[in-house]
Amino acid sequence: MLQRRVVDLQIVDGHPSARTEYRRHPKPEADWSQAPEGTTHVIRNPGSERVVWIKIADRFDAFWRWPGAKNWRPSTDIPSVILKNRSIEPRPSSSDTP
């Protein structure tokens, strides 16, 4: 996802002249120390302000949860569909976490 903005807007010979700049929306940070128990994945969508924790229970059941929420909610998609999302990342192995 790209963010577009116009920079250097000027009037040259009575006509507007501008340069367009593009930059990627940053992804929210995933603080795995704050992940609820059972979390297997996280969704970090560019431009979003928060992550979504994901729990894959088995081949047919997946759950999601906002940070700070108390309960897991059932997903409307099965895990194989969820895992195709480009913004989803697996939980790092214990050696990768600080």
Backbone torsions as a table, in degrees:
resi	resn	phi	psi	omega
1	MET	NA	131.3	-178.2
2	LEU	-114.0	147.1	175.6
3	GLN	-105.6	132.5	-177.3
4	ARG	-111.7	138.2	174.7
5	ARG	-147.5	148.6	179.8
6	VAL	-94.6	130.1	179.1
7	VAL	-127.8	160.7	177.7
8	ASP	56.0	46.3	178.1
9	LEU	-72.9	124.1	-179.1
10	GLN	-141.2	159.7	173.4
11	ILE	-106.3	117.1	-178.7
12	VAL	-119.8	118.1	-179.2
13	ASP	54.1	39.0	177.3
14	GLY	79.3	4.7	179.8
15	HIS	-119.4	141.8	178.6
16	PRO	-71.0	140.2	177.1
17	SER	-130.2	131.9	-178.2
18	ALA	-148.7	159.6	175.5
19	ARG	-117.3	135.2	178.9
20	THR	-100.6	135.7	-179.6
21	GLU	-118.5	137.9	178.5
22	TYR	-120.2	143.1	173.3
23	ARG	-149.4	153.2	-179.4
24	ARG	-75.7	141.4	172.5
25	HIS	-68.2	136.6	177.7
26	PRO	-73.1	152.6	175.1
27	LYS	-88.4	147.0	175.9
28	PRO	-68.0	152.2	179.2
29	GLU	-77.6	141.0	176.7
30	ALA	-106.5	107.5	177.8
31	ASP	-90.6	97.5	-173.9
32	TRP	-65.2	-19.4	176.4
33	SER	-69.5	-18.7	178.5
34	GLN	-96.3	-2.4	-178.0
35	ALA	-67.7	136.7	177.2
36	PRO	-64.3	156.6	178.2
37	GLU	-60.9	136.2	179.4
38	GLY	94.5	-5.0	-179.3
39	THR	-65.9	129.1	178.9
40	THR	-110.7	-23.7	-177.0
41	HIS	-147.3	169.6	175.1
42	VAL	-138.4	146.3	172.7
43	ILE	-107.3	122.4	177.2
44	ARG	-119.2	89.1	-179.0
45	ASN	-80.6	129.7	176.6
46	PRO	-58.0	135.7	179.1
47	GLY	87.9	-11.9	178.2
48	SER	-82.0	153.3	-179.6
49	GLU	-89.8	-15.6	-178.4
50	ARG	-144.6	161.6	179.3
51	VAL	-87.0	170.7	172.3
52	VAL	-126.1	121.8	177.6
53	TRP	-79.9	142.2	-178.7
54	ILE	-124.8	139.2	174.1
55	LYS	-125.1	115.5	176.1
56	ILE	-93.4	112.6	-175.9
57	ALA	-85.5	-42.6	179.2
58	ASP	-162.3	-165.4	-177.6
59	ARG	-64.0	-23.3	-173.2
60	PHE	-115.1	-13.2	-174.4
61	ASP	-122.1	130.9	175.1
62	ALA	-137.7	152.8	-178.2
63	PHE	-134.9	155.5	178.0
64	TRP	-132.3	160.8	-177.4
65	ARG	-159.9	133.8	173.6
66	TRP	-75.3	152.5	173.0
67	PRO	-59.7	135.6	179.7
68	GLY	87.6	-13.3	178.7
69	ALA	-74.5	155.2	-176.0
70	LYS	-93.3	-24.7	-173.2
71	ASN	-125.6	148.5	172.1
72	TRP	-79.7	141.3	177.4
73	ARG	-111.5	140.1	179.4
74	PRO	-67.9	139.8	178.0
75	SER	-81.7	149.9	175.5
76	THR	-83.0	-11.6	178.9
77	ASP	-107.8	153.3	175.2
78	ILE	-82.3	159.1	-176.5
79	PRO	-53.7	-38.4	-178.8
80	SER	-62.1	-32.3	177.3
81	VAL	-75.7	-43.8	-179.5
82	ILE	-59.1	-43.6	-175.4
83	LEU	-69.6	-9.6	175.5
84	LYS	-81.9	-12.2	178.9
85	ASN	-64.1	128.0	-177.0
86	ARG	-69.2	-18.2	-178.4
87	SER	-92.8	2.7	-178.1
88	ILE	-91.7	139.7	-179.4
89	GLU	-132.4	139.8	178.4
90	PRO	-73.9	158.6	175.2
91	ARG	-62.6	133.1	178.6
92	PRO	-68.2	154.7	177.1
93	SER	-65.8	159.0	-174.6
94	SER	-59.3	-25.9	178.8
95	SER	-74.8	-19.0	-179.5
96	ASP	-85.9	-20.7	-176.5
97	THR	-84.9	146.1	-178.0
98	PRO	-69.0	NA	NA
